Amino acid sequence: MADRPTEALHPLAEGLHLAPAAQVLARALSAQQAALAAVGPALPAVERAADLAATALRGQGKLAYAGAGSSGLMALADCLELLGTFGIPAERTPMLFAGGAEALLRMTGGVEDDPALAAADLTRAALGPGDVVIAVSASGTTPYTLAVVGGARKAGAKVIGIANVPDSPLLQAADVPVLLDTGAEIVAGSTRLGAATAQKVAMNLISVLAGVQLGHIHDGMMVNLIADNAKLRDRAARIVARVAGVDTGIARIALNRTQGAVKPAVLVAQGAAPDAAQARLAAAEGSLARAMKS
């Protein structure tokens, strides 16, 4: 159908409309699993991307996300989770989504072709040296996303480009190109399927590795979370209790003394004063493991 791999016909698609329901589902699942496997060869690039993201967040920089349509939704999903999971302030993780909030309620294709929207979003994000943007586009040719990339680089920001088509303009323009070669979709051209699955997994990996490097993950626990609801307050107490080796009652008292901040609460639960706990964490550059050893 087309030279672009994401627009081609998938080998499992022939006769799909005639297949029984169980076979449709089995074929669609197989296509998703194959798309997920495409993340494996990209792991070295994912590691470089995480290094870049962590460097920005360790300093005073921002980690922005940019995209349109399904790719933009995958970027948005990762972007919004950074506050609750890793305690990274929302103002340091701006989202540039083609069409803005209105497009989230009613997605239209036209906004992804408008570079003027990208220029306005770049102005609001105020990216510059020390900042990084994760730009996502299945085809690697989306005008909005490429305009964001061009403007961000002109402003001095670094670019992580995630695309599903080899040698696409987005990958060529990126400081760290991440190719997820997912190929044809079970529904030709519907990149909300395999391409989006691989994109989301790649961004999951980038943010998890960056979280580890920033000291926001300790033994697989989110020790820099923002506990802003009952579920997360309970989780914070369990984390403090487990890491500090105390019961949850002491953990809750420690969390009250640190205004809900988990890392210093661990040190407080082990006997440190709140101010001393904060000083030890600052000296350890936010690493709870190093602060505990000190």
N, C-alpha and C positions, 0 to 999 in steps of 0.2 A: 504493500500500500504506500509506503513512504521510505525514504532513505533514513529517517530518524528511527532508531531502534524502538523507542517507546511508542511509536505509531504503527509498528509492524504487527502482523498477525501472530499470535502465540501458537506454537505447535499443538497445544491442548485445546485450542478454541474451536477447531473444526467440528461441526455438528453439535456444538454446545447447546444450541437452542432446542435440539431434539433429545438431548440426554435426560435420563431420569434425575430427579432432584438430588439423590445421594451422589450420583456421579458428577453433577455440576459442582457440588460442594467439594468433593474429593479433588477434582481438577483445580478448582480455585485455591484450595488449601495448598496443593502441590506447587502452584505458581507462587504463592506467598512464601513458602519455605525456600524455594529457589532464589527468590529475591533477597531473602534474609541472608542466604549463603554468600551473596555478593559483598556483604560487609567485611568478610574475612580478609580478602586481599587488600582492603583499604586500611587495615589496622595501623600500619606504619604512618600513614597520613593522618589518621585519627589521633595518634599519639602526638604528632607535631602540632595538630590543631589544639589539643588540650593544653600543651605547653604554652602556646600563644595565649590562650584564654586565661590560664592561671596567672601568667605574667601580668596581664592587664589588670586582673582583679586583685592581685597581691599589691600592686601599686595603687595609684589613684585613678586608673583608667576605667572605661566602661566596656562591657561586653554586650554589643548590640546584636539583634537578630533581624534579618530582612527576608521577605519573600512575598509571593502572591499566590492566590488560590490554594490548592491542596498543599503545596510546598510551604506556603506561608503559614498554614494552619499547623503543620508539623513543627515549624520554628516557634510559633507562638506557644504551643504546648510545652516545649522545653523552657522557653524564656520565662513563662509565668511561674514555673515550679522552683526557680532558683531562690526566690525569697523564702518560701516556706521550708524548703529542704535544706538550704545552705545559709540562710540568713543574709543573703546578699540584697542590699536595698534596691527597690524597683527602679529608682532613678539611675542606678548604675547598669541596668539591663534594659535599655529602651528597645521597643519592638517597632519595626518599620514594616507595616502590612499594607499592601496596595489597597486603597479604598478606605482604610481606617475601620473604625468600629462598625460603620454602616454595612461594610462589605462582609462582616462576620455574620450578620443576620440575613443578608440576601446577597450571595456571591454572584458577581457579574464578571464576565471576562474582560470587558473594556478597560477596567482600571489597571490591569497588568501591562497595558500598552502605553501608559501615560507617564513619560519621564518627568513631567511637571509635578506630579504627585510625589515622585521620589525626591525632587528638589525641596519641596515643602517639608517632607518628613525628615530629610537630612538637616534642615535648618532647626527643626524642633529638637532633634537628637543631639545636635551640637557636637558631633564627633571631631576628634583631632588626634594629634600625636599621643601615643600611649593607649589609644583605644583600639578595639578589635570588633569587627562585624562578621557574624556568621551569615553568609548569604546562601539561600537555598533555591534551586530551580531544577526541576526534573530534566528539562530539555537543555538547560544551561544557556538559554537564549532569551529569557523573559526580559522585555525592555525595562520594566520597572526595576527589577533586581539588578540588571546591569548598570542602570543609571545610579542606583544606590552605591554600587561598587565603585564606579568611576568617581563619584563625588566624595566617597569616604577616603579613597586613596589620594585624591587631590588634597584633602584636608590633613593628610598625614597618618590616617588610621591604617591598620593592617586588615587584610581580608582572608577569611577562611571560606572557600567556595565549595559547596556540596552540590553535585550534579550527577545525573544518571546516564549521560551521553558522553562518550570519550571525545576529547579534543574540542569540547564546546567552549564558546567564548567566556563563560563564567570561570571555568577551570583555567583557561589561559590567563585570565586577569587576576587570579587569586594568588596571594602570597603562599597559602597552603591549600592546594587543590585536593579535594577528596572525591574521587570517582567511585560511584556505586553503580557498577555496570549491570543493572537489573534486566536490561533487554526488553522484550515485548511483554505487554500486559495481557492477562486472560480476557479482558475487555479492551480492545485495541485503543490506545491513547488515554485510557483512564488511569492516570498516574497517581490517583489517590489510593491505588492498590499496591502493587509490588514496590514501585518507586518510593511511595510515601512510607511504606513499612521500613524499608532500608534506611531512608533519611532519618526517621524517628529513632531507630536503633543507633545509628551513628551519632546522633546528637546526645542520646542517653549516655553513650560511652564517653563522649567528649566531656560532658558535664560531670560524670562520675569521676573520671580521672582528674579533672581540674579540681573537684572537691577534695579528693585525696591529697593532691599536691598543696592545696591551701590549708590543709589541716582540719577540714570540716567534716571528715569521716574518720571514725576511730573504731576499729574492729567491726566495720560494716554498719556502724550507727551514726546517725546524723547529729553530731554534737554541736552544730551551729544553727539548729533549727529555730524558727520563730514559733513559739507555742501560743497561738492566738485562738485556739478553741479547746474544748474539753478533751477531745481525742489526743491532740498534740501535747496538752499539759500532762496527761497521763503518760504519754510516750516519753516526755522529757524526764519525768520522775523515774520511770523505769530505766532510762539510759543512765541517769546520774547514779542510781542505786547500783546498777551493774558495774559501771566503770569504777566508781569509788569504793565498791565493796561494802555498802551500807544498806540498811533497810529503806523502804520507800518513804517512811515517815521522816527520817533524817534527810532524805533526798528532797522532799517537798519543802522542808524548812530551809535548806540550802538554796533552793530555787527562789524562795521568797526573798532571801537576802541578796540575791543577784538579779532581782527583777525578771526572773524567768530565763536568764541566760544559762545555757547548759554547761559550757566549758568552765567558767569560773565557779559554777555551782559544784562541779566535781571536786575542785580544789578546796572549796569551803567545806564540803561534806567530809573531807579528809583532815580538816582542822585549820585551814588557812583563813585569815580575815579576808573579807571581800576586796579591799584595796590591794592587799598583797597578792591575791589570786589574779587580779587584773594585771598587776605589774609583772608577775611571772609569765602570764600569757603574752604580754607585749614583748618581753625579752625573748620568748620562744617563737616570735613571729606568728602567733596564733596556733601553734602546734600543741594540742593538749598533751600528747605523749611526752614531748620535750619538757613542757611545763610541769608535768607530774614528776619527772625525773629530777627536776631542779629543786 
